[in-house]
Amino acid sequence: MKIEAENIHIGVGTVIEPTAIIRGLKGKARSISIGDHCYIGHNVLILCDEFELGDYSKIHHDTNIHGYLPCLIGHNAWIGQFTVIDSIGGTTIGNNCGIGAHSQLWSHIKFGDMLEGCRFKSEKPLTIGNDVWFVGHCIVSPIHAADKSMAMVGSVVTRDMEYNTIYAGSPAKEISGKIGNQFDNVSIESKRLMLLMHLKESGCDDGSILIVDSPSDIGHDELSYFILETRTYVKRGTANEVNFMKYLLPEKAKFTPYFEL
């Protein structure tokens, strides 16, 4: 493992394989911040002057992340092997996002001879919302992907993706009218029953974790509260809480830290 930065934060429980390299494009990065209980795999190359990765995120082997502008990735990310994420134009990826193996996310285009009149040179921000899923082998231009949008395997995404809408093809087109949306509406009561079942099945039901509907239900104690309305949890960092989070990820449920205590 090789990390070079002026400011480095590595969270507790995070594993970075020894063949990973994390630094700036031309030497030391300004800032590298990696959250708690993350995993960065073999031969991952991160060359960014400013890079952030949220809690419980995974970057699998041989992924390449690079760029002059900040690359900011939220909590619970799952980034498959051999992925390319370009941040030359700046890249922001929200919470709970999945980027399938062999995908490429781009924020710039340049190569042709400008003196000779090449018209194609641009750097634009790539902005990906929360709960966005690029299933795999996707190629993505510098677009805005709204929350809960999804691109099926092999999609070439050249235009913005709308909220809770599914796309497929090259160029990718909306197909939600044929197959439905990525997410259905689920009642709080149904969520509570499912999460209670997961808590019991996980073996973490020792009384230190409480499932509540809203932030107003949080008590003044040291328990780990999982809040259904906001999909957040009161982060205590206990072994039981960590085990429950790892049991839930990646597909049973996703929660992010609640900061407003």
C-alpha positions in Angstrom: 0.0 0.0 0.0 1.3 3.4 -1.0 -0.5 6.6 0.1 0.9 10.0 -0.5 -1.0 13.1 0.6 -0.6 16.2 2.7 -3.7 15.3 4.7 -4.7 11.7 5.2 -7.7 10.2 7.0 -8.2 6.4 7.1 -11.2 5.2 9.1 -11.4 2.4 11.5 -11.8 -1.1 10.2 -10.7 -0.1 6.7 -8.6 -2.6 4.6 -6.4 -1.4 1.8 -4.5 -4.1 0.0 -0.7 -3.7 -0.2 -0.7 -3.3 -4.0 -3.0 -0.3 -4.0 -1.6 3.2 -4.8 -3.3 6.4 -3.7 -1.8 9.8 -4.4 -2.2 12.9 -6.5 -1.8 13.1 -10.3 1.7 14.6 -10.1 2.9 13.6 -6.6 1.2 14.1 -3.2 -2.5 14.6 -3.1 -3.8 17.5 -1.1 -6.4 15.4 0.8 -7.3 11.7 1.0 -10.2 10.8 3.2 -11.5 7.2 3.4 -14.3 6.3 5.8 -14.8 3.5 8.3 -14.9 -0.2 7.3 -14.1 0.3 3.6 -12.2 -2.1 1.3 -9.8 -1.1 -1.4 -8.6 -4.0 -3.5 -5.4 -5.2 -5.2 -3.9 -2.9 -7.9 -6.4 -0.2 -7.3 -4.9 3.1 -8.6 -6.3 6.4 -7.2 -4.6 9.5 -8.6 -6.6 12.4 -7.4 -5.5 15.6 -5.7 -8.7 15.4 -3.5 -10.4 12.1 -2.9 -13.2 11.2 -0.5 -14.8 7.8 0.1 -17.6 7.2 2.6 -18.1 4.4 5.2 -18.6 0.8 4.2 -17.6 1.4 0.6 -15.8 -1.1 -1.6 -13.5 -0.5 -4.5 -12.5 -3.8 -6.1 -9.3 -4.8 -7.8 -7.7 -3.1 -10.8 -10.0 0.0 -10.6 -8.5 3.3 -11.8 -9.7 6.6 -10.4 -8.0 9.8 -11.6 -8.4 13.5 -12.1 -7.3 17.0 -11.3 -10.6 18.0 -9.7 -12.1 16.4 -6.6 -13.6 12.9 -6.7 -16.1 12.6 -4.0 -17.9 9.2 -3.3 -20.5 8.7 -0.6 -21.3 5.9 1.8 -22.0 2.3 0.9 -20.5 2.5 -2.6 -19.8 -0.7 -4.5 -17.3 -0.3 -7.3 -16.6 -3.4 -9.4 -13.2 -4.6 -10.7 -11.6 -2.9 -13.7 -13.7 0.2 -13.4 -12.5 3.6 -14.6 -13.7 6.8 -12.9 -12.4 10.0 -14.4 -12.5 13.2 -12.4 -10.7 15.6 -14.7 -13.9 17.6 -14.9 -14.9 16.8 -11.4 -16.9 13.8 -10.2 -19.4 13.5 -7.4 -21.1 10.1 -6.5 -23.8 10.0 -3.9 -24.6 7.5 -1.2 -25.6 3.8 -1.9 -24.4 3.7 -5.5 -23.3 0.6 -7.4 -20.9 0.7 -10.3 -20.6 -2.7 -11.9 -17.4 -4.3 -13.1 -15.7 -2.9 -16.3 -17.7 0.3 -16.3 -16.2 3.6 -17.3 -17.4 7.0 -16.0 -16.0 10.0 -17.8 -15.9 13.8 -17.1 -13.8 14.9 -20.0 -13.1 14.4 -23.7 -9.8 15.5 -25.4 -7.4 14.1 -27.9 -7.9 15.6 -31.3 -5.6 18.2 -32.8 -7.1 21.6 -31.9 -4.7 23.4 -34.3 -6.1 21.3 -37.1 -9.6 22.2 -36.1 -10.8 19.4 -33.9 -14.1 20.4 -32.3 -14.2 17.9 -29.5 -12.6 19.0 -26.2 -14.5 19.5 -23.0 -14.4 19.0 -19.3 -17.7 18.9 -17.5 -18.8 17.7 -14.0 -20.1 14.2 -13.7 -22.8 14.2 -11.0 -24.4 11.0 -9.7 -27.1 11.1 -7.1 -28.0 8.6 -4.4 -29.0 5.0 -5.0 -27.9 5.1 -8.6 -26.9 1.8 -10.2 -24.8 1.2 -13.3 -25.2 -2.6 -13.6 -21.9 -3.4 -15.4 -19.9 -2.7 -18.5 -21.5 0.8 -18.7 -19.9 3.8 -20.4 -21.1 7.1 -18.9 -20.5 10.6 -20.3 -20.4 13.7 -18.0 -24.1 13.7 -17.2 -26.3 14.2 -14.2 -27.9 10.9 -12.9 -30.8 11.6 -10.6 -31.5 9.6 -7.5 -32.5 6.0 -8.0 -31.8 6.0 -11.7 -30.3 2.8 -13.2 -28.5 1.8 -16.4 -28.6 -1.8 -17.5 -25.6 -3.9 -18.4 -23.7 -2.6 -21.5 -25.4 0.8 -21.5 -23.7 3.8 -23.2 -25.1 6.8 -21.3 -24.8 10.1 -23.1 -27.8 12.1 -21.6 -29.0 12.9 -18.1 -30.9 10.1 -16.2 -34.2 10.9 -14.6 -35.3 10.0 -11.1 -36.1 6.3 -10.5 -35.9 5.6 -14.3 -34.2 2.7 -16.0 -32.1 3.0 -19.2 -30.6 0.5 -21.6 -28.8 0.3 -24.9 -26.3 2.3 -27.0 -27.1 5.1 -26.8 -29.1 4.4 -23.6 -32.8 5.0 -23.8 -35.5 4.9 -21.1 -37.1 1.5 -20.7 -39.1 2.0 -17.5 -42.3 2.1 -19.5 -41.6 -1.5 -20.4 -40.1 -3.1 -17.3 -41.0 -0.6 -14.5 -38.7 1.4 -12.2 -35.8 0.4 -10.1 -37.6 1.1 -6.8 -41.2 0.5 -5.6 -42.8 2.3 -2.8 -42.6 0.5 0.5 -44.5 1.5 3.6 -42.8 2.3 6.9 -44.6 -0.7 8.5 -43.3 -3.1 5.9 -39.8 -1.7 6.2 -40.0 -2.1 10.0 -41.0 -5.8 9.7 -38.3 -6.5 7.2 -35.5 -4.8 9.2 -36.6 -6.5 12.4 -36.4 -9.9 10.6 -32.9 -9.0 9.3 -31.9 -8.0 12.8 -33.0 -11.3 14.2 -31.4 -13.3 11.4 -28.2 -11.5 11.7 -27.6 -12.6 15.3 -27.1 -8.9 16.3 -30.3 -8.6 18.3 -28.8 -8.1 21.7 -30.7 -5.0 22.7 -28.0 -2.5 21.5 -29.8 -1.8 18.2 -33.2 -0.2 18.0 -35.3 0.3 14.9 -37.4 3.5 15.0 -39.6 5.4 12.5 -38.3 9.0 12.8 -35.4 11.0 14.4 -37.8 12.2 17.1 -37.7 8.6 18.4 -34.0 8.8 19.2 -33.3 8.5 22.9 -30.5 10.1 25.0 -28.5 6.9 25.4 -25.7 5.0 23.7 -27.8 2.7 21.5 -27.5 2.4 17.8 -30.8 3.7 16.3 -31.7 2.7 12.7 -34.2 5.4 11.5 -36.6 4.2 8.8 -37.9 7.5 7.5 -34.5 9.0 6.8 -32.5 5.7 6.1 -29.9 6.8 8.6 -28.5 5.4 11.8 -26.9 6.8 14.9 -23.4 5.7 14.5 -21.8 4.4 17.7 -19.2 2.2 16.2 -19.9 -0.8 18.4 -18.9 -4.3 17.2 -22.6 -5.3 17.1 -23.5 -2.2 14.9 -20.7 -2.9 12.5 -21.7 -6.6 12.2 -25.3 -5.6 11.5 -24.3 -3.1 8.8 -22.1 -5.6 7.1 -24.9 -8.1 7.2 -27.3 -5.7 5.6 -24.9 -4.6 2.8 -24.9 -4.6 -0.1 -28.5 -5.5 -1.0 -30.7 -6.0 2.1 -30.7 -2.4 3.3 -28.5 0.7 3.2 -28.2 3.3 5.9 -26.0 6.3 6.2 -24.8 8.1 9.4 -27.2 10.5 11.2 -25.3 13.6 12.1 -27.9 15.8 13.8 -27.7 14.6 17.4 
